[in-house]
Amino acid sequence: MIRIEDRYFSLNRVLLQLVGLWPYQKSKFVRLQLICFFIIQITFIMAQLTIFMTAKCTADLVIKIFSLTFGIICLTITYNSFVVNSENVKYLIEQVEQICDDLKDKNEIAIVEKYIEAMQNFIVYYLLLNNINVFLNVCCLVLSGSVGFILAGIELWPDFQDLFFSVNKSRTRHLLIETEYFIDQEKYFYLLLFHINASFFIGVLTLLATGTMLHAYLQYACGMFKIASYRMENTMKIYISQDFNLRNKNFVQEGIIYAVDIHRKAMKFSDYLISSFEVSFMFLIVFGVLTLSLNILRITSLKFNNGEIIIPLIAFVSCFLYMFLTNFTGQEITNHYNYLFVAAYNAQWYMVSLHIQRLILLLLQRSNKSFGLNIGGMYVASIKFFATLMNTSMSYFTVLYSMQQ
């Protein structure tokens, strides 16, 4: 028998293992990996903040430092949220396995596999052409992952010039990112460069691993909502196609019960996922908006022929796309939640018995209550909330920009 993590979460398992976040088989090496990654991220944040101890604190310096620091803090929060919620991540995988084992209809199994496969194979070319959500996700990751290469290339370019063009002129090497390590940067340049780029690579891997895992969970929830609507449609279709004398009222009742049951499980699964990471998501919203605002401010204050614009530009695009993808997936959950009620509404209810009509009416009354990925009882992930985040970011940017003038 193929295990659920091998069948549906094979890609996610590999990615999470790279950053030590896979909830199974926690060896001593994995624990050491977690500690090392955490220390690298924290020390990089500290190296950026300690610049205020040696440099004159100006508005430009504050914006320059925090525009990047807040982004690294977001990645660190994401990493630690999976460390803290390791058991919850494992529990959600087991819930997927349990519910999938209960599916007997081959069409229902095909629905689940369709949604999970869309996530597992997001690197494949044809999905880039047919799935805009996956395409944007890949763009976000490519842009984010290129930060480390760009930083290393810019900072090592003088050395390449000396090597290939035999430039004998003495050069002073300095890090592109403002940091303070309290050691000679010229002497330990390569060590500090390694530390900075290691922090970026860990952040990118974390973004990739955790983002795809959360998206896989939500894709699975969408599949469960789709199965609920399929059960409803299929039950009514079979019942109506039968001869009048052969119609079985209990068959319809059982079909509606099964549809409502899988619908309820999908809601419970989504709520448990959000509640597990609720605190982390709240912090990510705050720091994400600040990161977006500060990087917009930096982009407007820098010239496009200036190499320094690369970092805020990539940070802005990555943050923007990540916010969009998160809220787009939240909107998908809300839309799929309504599929069951649409199926009940479109059913030929006038051709069933009065008792079944009452059941359908009770089901439709539930549709008056909306459902979504509710974060802290204040925010619901949706396209509307994404627009709110953008408006908030632009408002902060406008205030900061006016203060600079």
C-alpha positions as CSV (number, residue, x, y, z in Angstrom):
1,M,0.0,0.0,0.0
2,I,1.4,3.4,-1.0
3,R,1.6,5.9,1.9
4,I,-0.3,9.1,1.6
5,E,2.9,11.2,1.8
6,D,4.4,9.3,-1.1
7,R,1.3,9.5,-3.2
8,Y,0.1,13.1,-2.6
9,F,2.9,14.9,-0.8
10,S,6.1,13.5,-2.4
11,L,7.3,16.9,-3.7
12,N,6.3,18.6,-0.4
13,R,8.2,16.0,1.6
14,V,11.4,16.6,-0.4
15,L,11.2,20.4,0.0
16,L,10.4,20.3,3.7
17,Q,13.2,17.8,4.3
18,L,15.7,20.3,2.7
19,V,14.9,22.8,5.5
20,G,14.3,20.2,8.2
21,L,10.6,20.8,8.5
22,W,9.2,17.4,7.5
23,P,7.2,16.3,10.6
24,Y,8.2,12.6,10.4
25,Q,11.6,11.0,11.2
26,K,13.1,13.8,13.3
27,S,16.7,12.6,13.7
28,K,19.5,14.4,15.6
29,F,20.8,15.7,12.3
30,V,17.4,17.3,11.6
31,R,17.4,19.0,15.0
32,L,20.9,20.3,14.5
33,Q,19.8,21.6,11.0
34,L,16.9,23.4,12.6
35,I,19.1,25.1,15.2
36,C,21.7,26.1,12.5
37,F,19.1,27.6,10.2
38,F,17.4,29.5,13.0
39,I,20.8,30.9,14.2
40,I,21.7,32.0,10.7
41,Q,18.4,33.8,10.2
42,I,18.5,35.5,13.7
43,T,22.1,36.6,13.4
44,F,21.5,38.1,10.0
45,I,18.6,40.1,11.5
46,M,20.8,41.2,14.4
47,A,23.6,42.2,12.0
48,Q,21.2,44.5,10.2
49,L,19.8,46.0,13.4
50,T,23.2,46.6,15.0
51,I,24.0,49.1,12.2
52,F,22.1,51.6,14.3
53,M,24.8,51.3,17.0
54,T,27.6,52.5,14.8
55,A,25.9,54.6,12.1
56,K,24.0,57.8,12.3
57,C,20.3,57.1,12.5
58,T,18.6,58.9,9.6
59,A,15.2,58.4,7.9
60,D,16.9,56.9,4.8
61,L,18.9,54.4,6.9
62,V,15.8,53.3,8.8
63,I,13.9,52.7,5.6
64,K,16.8,51.0,3.9
65,I,17.4,48.6,6.9
66,F,13.8,47.8,7.8
67,S,12.7,47.3,4.1
68,L,14.8,44.2,4.1
69,T,14.7,43.2,7.7
70,F,10.9,43.0,7.9
71,G,11.0,40.6,4.9
72,I,13.6,38.4,6.6
73,I,11.5,38.5,9.7
74,C,8.5,37.2,7.7
75,L,10.5,34.3,6.4
76,T,11.8,33.5,10.0
77,I,8.2,33.6,11.3
78,T,7.1,31.2,8.6
79,Y,10.0,28.8,9.4
80,N,9.3,28.8,13.1
81,S,5.6,28.4,12.6
82,F,6.2,25.0,10.9
83,V,8.7,24.1,13.7
84,V,6.2,24.9,16.4
85,N,3.3,23.3,14.6
86,S,5.1,20.1,13.5
87,E,2.5,17.9,15.1
88,N,-0.3,19.8,13.5
89,V,1.3,19.5,10.1
90,K,1.5,15.7,10.7
91,Y,-2.1,15.6,11.9
92,L,-3.4,17.3,8.8
93,I,-1.5,14.8,6.6
94,E,-3.1,12.0,8.6
95,Q,-6.5,13.6,8.1
96,V,-6.0,13.6,4.4
97,E,-5.1,9.9,4.5
98,Q,-8.1,9.1,6.6
99,I,-10.6,10.9,4.4
100,C,-9.1,9.6,1.2
101,D,-9.4,6.0,2.5
102,D,-13.1,6.6,3.0
103,L,-13.6,7.5,-0.7
104,K,-14.9,4.5,-2.7
105,D,-16.3,6.1,-5.8
106,K,-13.7,6.2,-8.5
107,N,-14.9,9.6,-9.7
108,E,-14.5,11.1,-6.2
109,I,-10.9,9.7,-6.0
110,A,-10.2,11.2,-9.4
111,I,-11.4,14.6,-8.2
112,V,-8.9,14.5,-5.3
113,E,-6.1,13.4,-7.5
114,K,-6.9,16.1,-9.9
115,Y,-6.5,18.8,-7.3
116,I,-3.5,17.3,-5.6
117,E,-1.8,16.6,-8.9
118,A,-2.2,20.3,-9.9
119,M,-0.1,21.2,-6.9
120,Q,2.5,18.4,-7.1
121,N,3.2,19.0,-10.8
122,F,3.3,22.8,-10.7
123,I,6.8,22.8,-12.3
124,V,5.6,21.0,-15.4
125,Y,5.4,23.2,-18.5
126,Y,1.8,22.6,-19.5
127,L,0.6,23.7,-16.0
128,L,2.4,27.0,-16.5
129,L,0.3,27.6,-19.6
130,N,-3.1,26.5,-18.1
131,N,-3.0,27.5,-14.5
132,I,-2.3,31.2,-13.7
133,N,-2.1,30.5,-10.0
134,V,0.8,28.1,-10.4
135,F,2.4,30.3,-13.0
136,L,2.5,33.3,-10.6
137,N,3.7,31.0,-7.8
138,V,6.7,30.0,-9.9
139,C,7.4,33.6,-10.9
140,C,7.4,34.6,-7.2
141,L,9.8,31.8,-6.3
142,V,12.2,32.5,-9.2
143,L,12.4,36.2,-8.4
144,S,12.9,35.5,-4.7
145,G,15.5,32.8,-5.3
146,S,17.5,35.0,-7.7
147,V,18.2,37.5,-4.8
148,G,21.1,35.4,-3.5
149,F,22.7,35.0,-6.9
150,I,22.3,38.6,-7.7
151,L,23.8,39.7,-4.4
152,A,26.7,37.4,-4.8
153,G,27.3,38.4,-8.4
154,I,27.2,42.1,-7.7
155,E,29.5,41.8,-4.7
156,L,32.0,39.5,-6.4
157,W,32.0,41.3,-9.8
158,P,35.2,43.3,-8.9
159,D,37.0,40.0,-8.2
160,F,35.9,38.6,-11.5
161,Q,37.2,41.8,-13.2
162,D,40.6,41.3,-11.6
163,L,40.7,37.6,-12.6
164,F,39.6,37.8,-16.2
165,F,40.6,41.3,-17.2
166,S,43.9,41.6,-15.2
167,V,42.9,44.8,-13.5
168,N,45.7,45.7,-11.1
169,K,43.9,48.6,-9.5
170,S,43.4,48.2,-5.7
171,R,39.7,47.9,-4.8
172,T,37.8,48.2,-1.5
173,R,35.3,45.5,-1.2
174,H,32.1,46.2,0.7
175,L,28.8,44.3,1.2
176,L,25.8,45.5,-0.8
177,I,23.5,45.1,2.2
178,E,24.1,47.4,5.2
179,T,25.2,45.2,8.1
180,E,27.4,45.5,11.2
181,Y,29.3,42.4,12.4
182,F,31.8,44.4,14.5
183,I,34.7,42.7,12.6
184,D,36.8,43.8,9.6
185,Q,34.5,43.5,6.6
186,E,37.5,43.7,4.2
187,K,39.3,40.8,5.9
188,Y,36.3,38.5,6.4
189,F,34.5,39.6,3.3
190,Y,33.8,36.1,1.9
191,L,32.7,34.7,5.3
192,L,30.2,37.6,5.7
193,L,29.1,37.2,2.1
194,F,28.4,33.5,2.7
195,H,26.4,34.3,5.9
196,I,24.2,36.8,4.0
197,N,23.6,34.6,1.0
198,A,23.0,31.6,3.3
199,S,20.3,33.5,5.0
200,F,18.6,34.4,1.7
201,F,18.8,30.8,0.4
202,I,17.3,29.4,3.6
203,G,14.5,32.0,3.3
204,V,13.8,31.1,-0.3
205,L,13.7,27.3,0.5
206,T,11.4,28.0,3.4
207,L,9.1,30.1,1.2
208,L,9.0,27.3,-1.4
209,A,8.6,24.4,1.1
210,T,6.0,26.0,3.4
211,G,4.1,27.8,0.7
212,T,3.6,24.6,-1.5
213,M,2.7,22.6,1.6
214,L,0.0,25.1,2.7
215,H,-1.2,25.3,-0.9
216,A,-1.4,21.5,-1.1
217,Y,-3.6,21.4,2.0
218,L,-5.9,24.0,0.6
219,Q,-6.1,22.3,-2.8
220,Y,-7.1,19.2,-1.0
221,A,-9.8,21.1,0.9
222,C,-11.1,22.5,-2.5
223,G,-11.2,18.9,-3.7
224,M,-13.3,17.9,-0.7
225,F,-15.8,20.7,-1.4
226,K,-15.9,19.6,-5.1
227,I,-16.7,16.0,-4.0
228,A,-19.6,17.2,-1.8
229,S,-21.2,19.0,-4.8
230,Y,-20.5,15.9,-7.0
231,R,-22.3,13.7,-4.5
232,M,-25.2,16.0,-4.4
233,E,-25.5,16.2,-8.2
234,N,-24.9,12.5,-8.8
235,T,-27.5,11.5,-6.1
236,M,-30.2,13.7,-7.6
237,K,-29.4,12.6,-11.2
238,I,-29.6,8.9,-10.4
239,Y,-32.8,9.3,-8.4
240,I,-34.6,11.3,-11.1
241,S,-33.4,9.0,-13.9
242,Q,-35.0,5.9,-12.1
243,D,-38.4,4.6,-12.8
244,F,-41.1,6.2,-10.6
245,N,-41.9,2.9,-8.9
246,L,-38.3,2.1,-8.3
247,R,-37.3,5.4,-6.6
248,N,-35.9,5.0,-3.1
249,K,-36.4,7.9,-0.8
250,N,-33.6,6.6,1.5
251,F,-31.2,6.6,-1.3
252,V,-31.5,10.4,-1.7
253,Q,-31.4,10.9,2.0
254,E,-28.2,9.0,2.3
255,G,-26.7,10.8,-0.7
256,I,-27.5,14.2,0.8
257,I,-26.1,13.1,4.2
258,Y,-22.9,11.9,2.6
259,A,-22.5,15.2,0.7
260,V,-23.1,17.3,3.8
261,D,-20.7,15.0,5.8
262,I,-17.7,15.5,3.4
263,H,-18.6,19.2,3.1
264,R,-18.4,19.5,6.9
265,K,-15.1,17.6,7.0
266,A,-13.7,20.0,4.4
267,M,-14.8,23.0,6.6
268,K,-13.3,21.4,9.7
269,F,-10.0,20.7,7.9
270,S,-9.7,24.3,6.7
271,D,-10.6,25.7,10.1
272,Y,-8.0,23.5,11.8
273,L,-5.3,24.5,9.3
274,I,-5.9,28.2,9.8
275,S,-6.2,28.0,13.6
276,S,-2.9,26.1,13.7
277,F,-1.1,29.0,12.0
278,E,-3.4,31.8,13.1
279,V,-0.8,33.7,15.2
280,S,1.9,33.4,12.6
281,F,-0.5,34.7,9.9
282,M,-1.4,37.7,12.0
283,F,2.3,38.7,12.3
284,L,2.9,38.0,8.6
285,I,0.1,40.3,7.6
286,V,1.6,43.1,9.7
287,F,5.2,42.7,8.6
288,G,4.1,41.9,5.0
289,V,2.3,45.2,4.7
290,L,5.3,47.1,6.2
291,T,7.7,45.3,3.9
292,L,5.6,46.2,0.9
293,S,5.3,49.9,1.9
294,L,8.9,50.4,2.7
295,N,10.1,48.8,-0.5
296,I,7.8,50.8,-2.6
297,L,9.3,53.9,-0.9
298,R,12.8,52.7,-1.7
299,I,12.0,52.0,-5.3
300,T,10.6,55.5,-5.8
301,S,13.7,57.1,-4.2
302,L,16.3,55.1,-6.2
303,K,17.2,55.5,-9.9
304,F,16.8,52.4,-12.1
305,N,20.4,52.6,-13.2
306,N,21.4,52.1,-9.6
307,G,22.3,48.6,-8.6
308,E,20.7,49.1,-5.1
309,I,17.2,49.1,-6.7
310,I,17.4,45.4,-7.5
311,I,16.9,44.2,-3.9
312,P,13.8,46.4,-3.1
313,L,12.3,45.6,-6.5
314,I,12.6,41.9,-6.0
315,A,11.3,42.2,-2.4
316,F,8.3,44.2,-3.6
317,V,7.4,41.8,-6.4
318,S,7.8,38.7,-4.2
319,C,5.8,40.2,-1.4
320,F,3.1,41.4,-3.8
321,L,2.8,38.0,-5.5
322,Y,2.8,36.0,-2.2
323,M,0.0,38.1,-0.8
324,F,-2.0,37.7,-4.0
325,L,-1.5,33.9,-4.1
326,T,-2.5,33.5,-0.5
327,N,-5.7,35.5,-0.9
328,F,-6.4,34.0,-4.3
329,T,-6.3,30.5,-2.7
330,G,-8.6,31.8,0.1
331,Q,-11.0,33.0,-2.5
332,E,-10.9,29.6,-4.1
333,I,-11.9,28.0,-0.8
334,T,-14.9,30.3,-0.5
335,N,-16.0,29.6,-4.0
336,H,-15.7,25.8,-3.6
337,Y,-17.6,26.0,-0.4
338,N,-20.6,27.4,-2.3
339,Y,-20.5,24.6,-4.9
340,L,-22.7,22.3,-2.8
341,F,-25.4,24.9,-2.4
342,V,-25.3,25.7,-6.1
343,A,-25.7,22.0,-6.9
344,A,-28.7,21.8,-4.5
345,Y,-30.2,25.0,-6.0
346,N,-29.8,23.7,-9.5
347,A,-31.2,20.3,-8.7
348,Q,-34.7,19.3,-10.1
349,W,-36.2,19.6,-6.7
350,Y,-39.7,19.7,-8.1
351,M,-39.4,16.1,-9.3
352,V,-38.7,14.7,-5.8
353,S,-40.9,13.9,-2.9
354,L,-42.0,16.6,-0.4
355,H,-39.8,15.1,2.3
356,I,-36.7,15.4,0.2
357,Q,-37.7,18.9,-0.8
358,R,-37.6,19.9,2.9
359,L,-34.1,18.4,3.2
360,I,-32.9,20.5,0.2
361,L,-34.5,23.6,1.7
362,L,-32.7,23.1,5.0
363,L,-29.4,22.7,3.1
364,L,-30.0,25.9,1.1
365,Q,-30.7,27.8,4.4
366,R,-27.1,26.9,5.4
367,S,-25.8,28.8,2.4
368,N,-26.8,32.0,4.1
369,K,-23.8,31.6,6.3
370,S,-20.6,32.4,4.5
371,F,-17.3,30.5,5.0
372,G,-13.7,31.4,4.4
373,L,-10.2,31.3,5.8
374,N,-10.9,33.4,8.8
375,I,-7.7,34.8,10.4
376,G,-8.1,36.0,14.0
377,G,-11.8,36.6,13.5
378,M,-10.9,39.9,11.8
379,Y,-9.7,38.9,8.3
380,V,-11.0,36.5,5.6
381,A,-8.5,35.6,2.9
382,S,-10.0,36.7,-0.4
383,I,-9.4,38.9,-3.4
384,K,-11.2,41.7,-1.5
385,F,-8.9,41.4,1.5
386,F,-5.9,41.4,-0.9
387,A,-7.2,44.8,-2.2
388,T,-7.5,46.0,1.4
389,L,-3.8,45.0,2.0
390,M,-2.7,46.9,-1.1
391,N,-4.7,50.0,-0.1
392,T,-3.2,49.8,3.4
393,S,0.3,49.5,2.0
394,M,-0.2,52.4,-0.4
395,S,-1.6,54.5,2.4
396,Y,1.5,53.9,4.6
397,F,3.7,54.6,1.5
398,T,1.9,57.9,0.9
399,V,2.3,59.0,4.5
400,L,6.0,58.1,4.6
401,Y,6.6,59.7,1.2
402,S,5.0,62.9,2.2
403,M,7.1,63.0,5.4
404,Q,10.2,62.7,3.3
405,Q,9.4,65.7,1.2
